[in-house]
Amino acid sequence: MSTLVVVGAQWGDEGKGKVIDFLAQKADVVVRYQGGNNAGHTVKVGEEVYKLHLIPSGILYENTLCVVGNGVVIDPEVILQEIKHLNDRGIDTSNLKISDRCHVIMPYHSTMDELEEERKGRSQIGTTKRGIGPCYMDKTERVGIRICDFMDEDIFKEKLAANLEIKNAVLQKIYKKEPIDFERTYKAYRHYAEELRPYVADTTVVLSNAIKEGRKILFEGAQGTLLDNDFGTYPYVTSSHPVSGGACTGSGVGPTCIDGVVGVVKAYTTRVGKGPFPTELTDELGDMMRERGYEFGTTTGRPRRCGWLDAVVVRYAVRINGLDGIAITKLDILDSFEKIKICVGYEYEGKVITDFPASLKVLEKCKPVYEEMDGWMEDISGITSYQDLPDNARKYLQRIEEVCGVYISIVSVGPGRKQTMILKDLI
Ligand code: IMP
């Protein structure tokens, strides 16, 4: 396959960074297509650990072209810090291209995100407070500032002034807060614009040329299917489209140019932020998963909620994304569980349902129907071939394939590049 989309098949944090870093060894181009610095990918190369928020993980390979597509929202201060951080560690970023159609996260977006969460009180979403939602709101309302506008001194000045007029009125009148100063913001952001300029391009042309040349392209999804604005557990979702369809609208590449889609599935389930989570474990088993799996947010450091693998969720992700295969990550975290459960359906009003419901009211009443399997109770983190996995680990994987209706292409048993088994070549 020449063009492969990698998506999260749960609620994000599935280990996409590790899988993309692994697949990127063979890729010429890696593309981010949605989200912003709400994402956090942790990549371990040798003893070095890199935490990336906006720049595609492919940047860690010398000759890989990294594209930030139009569907991404960019906080200029954050991306510049990320570039500097990489450069300071000897990583070259001259292969980075940022779409001139990306929308810019402005200081009022992060402020509004925070204030709006505060205002919602108990019904808050648990956002990352990075201004993601308010920036996408402006994009949809057609008042957003795109990178191409940001690069033009006059247009930027005009758009910033128009935006601040209304945002400051809201800040002062609704939230009783101080207004944001035009001059100070304009000056700081003009400076960021000039620093970003060398990276800005019409990335639709860059990608179209790469496709014509038969180059291998990876599309890197952020967040996960169940956080998608349309298909996730709305309103407890993000404001973009992490599903595979988002790769097209978020990069300007047509669907006929996509050869395959792989979903990343953690061997159990986690969720950060509020919202329904049918297989959540609030007991010591959940704590054990959190501690063994080091389940704390890369972006906010928040402890992640943990629970058993939910095959209803994964099956849904297989359907919505048209998955050709899945990559199972963090299988080693289950090493010391005597019994392992998979949720194969939900009991709802006396019946078993197997399709993920849209209504949160229904979802709240759903009780997981579990199958229990014996654990393998041994350290698998050093195993490099599928055949060498303990019988019970292979049985668990086979059952996942059966109940989710999809083949497993990759199994990961640790953060390192070597702790990866390929069952089927993807790119
Ligand atoms: P926002 O994207 O900051 O607006 O947050 C909306 C929801 O998506 C919250 O529940 C966040 O915790 C969740 N979220 C956003 N980005 C990520 C991510 O990269 N991993 C996991 N959850 C995320």
Residues whose N, C-alpha, C, O or C-beta is under 5 A from the ligand:
A	BS01	IMP	W11 G12 D13 N38 A39 G40 I125 G126 T127 T128 K129 R130 I132 G133 Q223 L227 V237 T238 S239 V272 G273 K274
